[in-house]
């Protein structure tokens, strides 16, 4: 089976239980070098020499996970925002894993690490440097972390992210779950080759600020953390060109004054892959999955909202990466029948990076468009393989919305 080229692990609550924190080495007789205050108790436990109530415990499956990463030819990366790199490196010296080429010997994990990114800054920056050193594309990378906020690596640059939830750390089934998520994302990746897409098809329209258009064109996630995203950070697409035009005007309320918005055609590079990607039409008001309020929430709360949404949608048998559809509530002034909902499509950045192209239209081209909705999303349920839960069908019926097929 295919395998990532780089697999990254966080430290606290991912490789080991508890925090290797700033409170270590503060007791009587502390050594000047913080890392010299670490005492190895046994194969799994390290304590603070000056206060043995401070301890960390490596999770049981870490040794075999590290071995498996290396046996499959991948590079091991450590990506941690722990403020004491020297202490973390020392801990990784004391924790061992089997030599991937020799089951009878063990190495210190630190000697198996190819990319050591233990620095208190954005993990997106960690992975940008790892990409430069490794020469691997982000689509060939996988990261495990206990903090949902760090799913920014998936949102912004396309590294597959797997959350280690509930302070359970890394364990074998979670490791396999992350590998499967990476394989699904990798399958849809199309090498960048502008102007030469194998089976290119127009699927909708979006009103985008110019700097988002640039980001999509350069394979970056169209993300602005000051902009509200009710279903998470993504490219929001309408099946009607006038809805996209409406949002061009609405963008001015939250975009920088210098940003100019344009109506864009949204194309998929390979329709066959697009048609087979996981998709789901979620209910608008049932609370399952819950929506996001990223402009008022912390990064961790917003990140966890996306992870919880992914988990809820997986309950319908739809796994990341997926495309989400919903019925958007009416906004006064919108070019739609009063109090009637319209359909939006939400393309998350991993799919966006792999399959999506946007083509800006001039005002004249928009005005001359004679077919404002060539592909109504409500008619694509079968053709695009969209999962529609019972809750969603019930909501259609309650709102007297028909002609979904």
C-alpha positions, 0 to 999 in steps of 0.5 A: 500500500502507498505510504507517506514520505514524511510522518510527523509526531507531536511530543506532549500528549502524543508521544508521551503522556503529560507535559515536559514543561517549564516547571521541570528542574526548578527544585533544590540542586537543579542542574544549570542545563534543564535537560540534565534534570531528567532522570530515566526510571525505566523504559517508559517513564522519565522524572524530574530529578528535583521533583519526581512528581513531574514525570512523562510516560511514553505511550505503549505503541510509540516504539512499534509506530516509529519502527513501522514508519521507518520500515516503510521508507518514510522519514520521521519528523518531530513537530512540537511547540514545546518551548524546551527543545533540549529537554525534548531531545533528551527525552527522545534519547532515553525512549527507544524503538526497535531498529527497523532493520534489526528486530534484536536491537534498539535505537534511541528515537532521537537517532531516528528523527530526520526533521527535528522541529521543536520550536514554539511557532506555527506548525505551518512554519514547521512543515514549510521548513520540512518541505524545503529540507525533504523535497517532498510535497505536502500531499506526501506528508502526515502529522499526528497532534493532540491539539485541534488548532494545529489542523491548520497544517491541513487547511493552509498547506495540505499536510494530512492531519490526524488528531490524537484526542482526549489525551490518549496519545498515539496508539496503533489504531489511531496510527492506521486511521491517519494512514488511511486518511492520507491515502484517501487524500493522496488518491485525489491529488493531481500533479500541477500542470496548468492548462493541461487537465485530463477531464476538466468540467465547470461545477459552479461559481464563487465570489472571491477576493483577488488574493484568494484567487491568487492562493487557489491558483498557487495551490494554497488554501483559501483561508482568512481567519478574520472571515466567517466560515460556518462549515469550516475553512473552505472554498464556498461555491454556488450553482448560480452566478448571481449568488456568487455576484451577490457575495462579491459585494458582501465580501466588502464588509469583512475584506481589507479595503484594497481587496477587490472581489471577482466572480469566478468560475469553479472548475474540477481538473478531473471530473471522474475523480470529482464524481467519486470523491466522498460528498454529503448533504448535511441538514442546516438546522439539526445541529448534526454536524454543528456549525462553526463560529471561527471569528468569535472562537479560539483557534483550538475551538475552531479546529476542534469544531472541524474535527468534531464535524469530520467525526459526525460525518464519518458516522454516515460513512463519509470520510475525509476528504469530503465535499459538503452541501447545505441549504443556506438561509436567505439573506435580505437582498439576495437574488433568490426568492424571498425566504427561500434557501439556496444551495452552497457547496463547501470544498475543503482545502485539501480537495481544493489544492488537488482538484480545483481551478478558479477562473475570474470573469469580467463584469461584462462576462457575468452580465452576458451569461445566459445560463446562470445555473448550468449545473443545479446542485440539487440535480447532482445527487446521483451523478456526484455520489452525494450521501443524503442522510434521513435528517436532510431529506426530512428537512427538505420535506419540511421546507417544501423543497422539491426536485432533488435528485 
